[in-house]
Amino acid sequence: MTKRSGPAAAFVAALKERGLTFVSGVPDSTLRSVFEQVLHDPEIRYVPAVREDVALGVASAAYFTGRLGLVLLQNSGLGNLVNGVTSFSLVYKIPCVLVVGWRGYGGPPGDAPEHWVMGVKTLGMLELLDLPYQILEPGDPRACLDRLLAAIRKRSVPGALIVRPGAIE
């Protein structure tokens, strides 16, 4: 049975309150609790993807129905999104919410070595792509989500909510 209370449940409730119910993604241990909530919530349509660029394409379909799609991914998957974001999302102004698990946050020794480089480069990649982002702080996610959604809607581009390990547990 999936736990229906706690930070992950509050986060998913905040997503639903904002109409973010069409979700695709690639599993990530940082977002494990969110995935558990999403997979078992009858109000959310989750489409699993084999890669992050595929998830971006799937979630972008929500735009064509007047909604905003959401992608769940690990920060290492940002590399797989670059072409889709630059040649599709930004060119055609297709907004989407990226919820990004921040593996390697803080560098060594906090995470496995394969996450250290991307952990340091995550925010810089988003800045290079000129994508708005917010770093989710533990507690009430609503204000952070609202700031991100305002930036996404203002520019009609994808935006990222960066989730540190332990922020949604």
C-alpha positions as CSV (number, residue, x, y, z in Angstrom):
1,M,0.0,0.0,0.0
2,T,1.3,3.4,-0.9
3,K,1.7,6.0,1.8
4,R,-1.0,8.7,1.2
5,S,0.4,11.2,3.6
6,G,3.7,13.0,4.0
7,P,5.8,15.3,1.8
8,A,5.4,13.2,-1.4
9,A,1.6,13.1,-1.0
10,A,1.6,16.9,-0.3
11,F,3.7,17.4,-3.4
12,V,1.5,15.3,-5.6
13,A,-1.6,17.1,-4.2
14,A,0.0,20.4,-5.1
15,L,0.6,19.2,-8.6
16,K,-3.0,18.1,-9.0
17,E,-4.3,21.4,-7.6
18,R,-2.5,23.1,-10.5
19,G,-3.8,20.7,-13.1
20,L,-0.6,18.8,-13.6
21,T,-2.0,15.4,-14.0
22,F,-0.5,14.2,-17.3
23,V,2.9,12.8,-16.4
24,S,5.7,10.9,-18.1
25,G,9.1,10.0,-16.9
26,V,12.0,7.8,-16.2
27,P,12.3,6.4,-12.6
28,D,14.7,8.1,-10.2
29,S,15.6,7.2,-6.7
30,T,15.5,10.8,-5.5
31,L,11.9,11.0,-6.6
32,R,10.9,7.4,-5.5
33,S,8.1,8.6,-3.2
34,V,6.7,10.8,-5.8
35,F,6.7,8.0,-8.4
36,E,4.9,5.7,-5.9
37,Q,2.2,8.4,-5.4
38,V,1.8,9.1,-9.1
39,L,1.6,5.4,-10.1
40,H,-1.2,4.7,-7.7
41,D,-3.2,7.9,-8.1
42,P,-6.3,7.4,-10.3
43,E,-6.5,11.2,-11.0
44,I,-3.0,11.1,-12.7
45,R,-2.3,9.7,-16.1
46,Y,1.3,8.4,-16.0
47,V,3.0,7.2,-19.2
48,P,6.3,5.5,-18.5
49,A,9.2,6.3,-20.9
50,V,12.4,4.6,-21.8
51,R,14.4,7.8,-22.1
52,E,13.9,11.4,-20.9
53,D,13.5,12.8,-24.5
54,V,10.7,10.3,-25.1
55,A,9.1,11.5,-21.8
56,L,9.4,15.1,-23.0
57,G,7.6,14.2,-26.2
58,V,4.8,12.4,-24.4
59,A,4.3,15.1,-21.8
60,S,4.4,17.8,-24.4
61,A,1.2,16.3,-25.9
62,A,-0.7,17.8,-23.0
63,Y,0.0,21.3,-24.5
64,F,-2.1,20.4,-27.6
65,T,-5.1,19.7,-25.4
66,G,-4.7,23.1,-23.5
67,R,-2.9,21.5,-20.5
68,L,0.6,21.5,-19.1
69,G,2.5,18.1,-19.0
70,L,5.0,17.1,-16.5
71,V,8.2,15.0,-16.8
72,L,9.8,13.2,-13.8
73,L,13.5,12.6,-14.3
74,Q,16.9,12.4,-12.7
75,N,19.4,15.3,-13.5
76,S,21.6,12.9,-15.5
77,G,18.6,12.7,-17.9
78,L,18.9,16.5,-18.7
79,G,21.6,15.5,-21.2
80,N,19.1,13.3,-23.0
81,L,16.7,16.3,-23.2
82,V,19.0,18.9,-24.9
83,N,18.0,18.1,-28.5
84,G,14.3,17.8,-27.8
85,V,14.2,21.0,-25.8
86,T,16.3,23.0,-28.3
87,S,14.8,21.8,-31.5
88,F,11.2,21.2,-30.4
89,S,10.1,22.8,-27.1
90,L,12.0,26.1,-27.5
91,V,11.4,26.5,-31.2
92,Y,7.7,25.8,-31.1
93,K,7.2,27.3,-27.6
94,I,5.8,24.2,-26.0
95,P,5.8,24.5,-22.2
96,C,6.3,21.6,-19.8
97,V,7.2,21.1,-16.2
98,L,10.4,19.1,-15.5
99,V,10.6,17.7,-12.0
100,V,14.3,16.9,-11.7
101,G,15.9,14.7,-9.0
102,W,19.2,16.3,-8.1
103,R,21.6,13.4,-7.8
104,G,25.1,14.4,-6.9
105,Y,23.9,17.5,-5.0
106,G,26.8,18.8,-2.9
107,G,29.4,16.7,-4.8
108,P,31.5,14.1,-3.0
109,P,31.0,12.3,-0.8
110,G,27.2,12.7,-0.6
111,D,26.3,10.5,-3.6
112,A,27.8,7.9,-5.9
113,P,30.8,9.1,-8.0
114,E,28.8,8.8,-11.3
115,H,26.5,11.5,-10.1
116,W,29.1,14.1,-8.9
117,V,29.8,15.8,-12.2
118,M,26.2,16.2,-13.2
119,G,25.4,17.2,-9.7
120,V,27.7,20.2,-10.0
121,K,26.6,21.0,-13.6
122,T,22.8,20.7,-13.2
123,L,21.9,24.3,-12.7
124,G,24.5,25.5,-15.3
125,M,22.8,23.3,-17.9
126,L,19.4,24.8,-17.2
127,E,21.0,28.3,-17.4
128,L,22.8,27.4,-20.6
129,L,19.4,26.3,-22.1
130,D,17.8,29.5,-20.7
131,L,15.2,27.5,-18.9
132,P,13.6,28.9,-15.8
133,Y,14.0,26.8,-12.6
134,Q,13.2,26.7,-9.0
135,I,14.9,24.6,-6.3
136,L,12.3,22.9,-4.1
137,E,12.8,23.5,-0.4
138,P,11.4,21.1,2.1
139,G,8.0,22.1,3.3
140,D,5.1,23.5,1.4
141,P,5.8,23.1,-2.4
142,R,3.0,25.4,-3.5
143,A,4.8,28.7,-3.6
144,C,7.8,27.2,-5.4
145,L,5.5,25.6,-7.9
146,D,3.6,28.8,-8.5
147,R,6.8,30.8,-9.1
148,L,7.9,28.2,-11.6
149,L,4.5,27.9,-13.4
150,A,4.4,31.7,-13.7
151,A,7.8,31.7,-15.4
152,I,6.9,28.8,-17.7
153,R,3.6,30.5,-18.7
154,K,5.2,33.9,-19.3
155,R,7.7,32.5,-21.7
156,S,6.0,29.4,-23.0
157,V,9.0,27.2,-22.4
158,P,9.8,24.2,-20.3
159,G,10.9,24.9,-16.7
160,A,12.5,22.8,-14.0
161,L,11.7,22.1,-10.4
162,I,15.0,20.8,-8.9
163,V,14.5,18.4,-6.0
164,R,17.4,17.7,-3.6
165,P,17.7,14.3,-2.1
166,G,15.5,14.2,1.0
167,A,13.3,17.1,0.0
168,I,10.3,14.9,-0.8
169,E,10.5,11.8,1.4
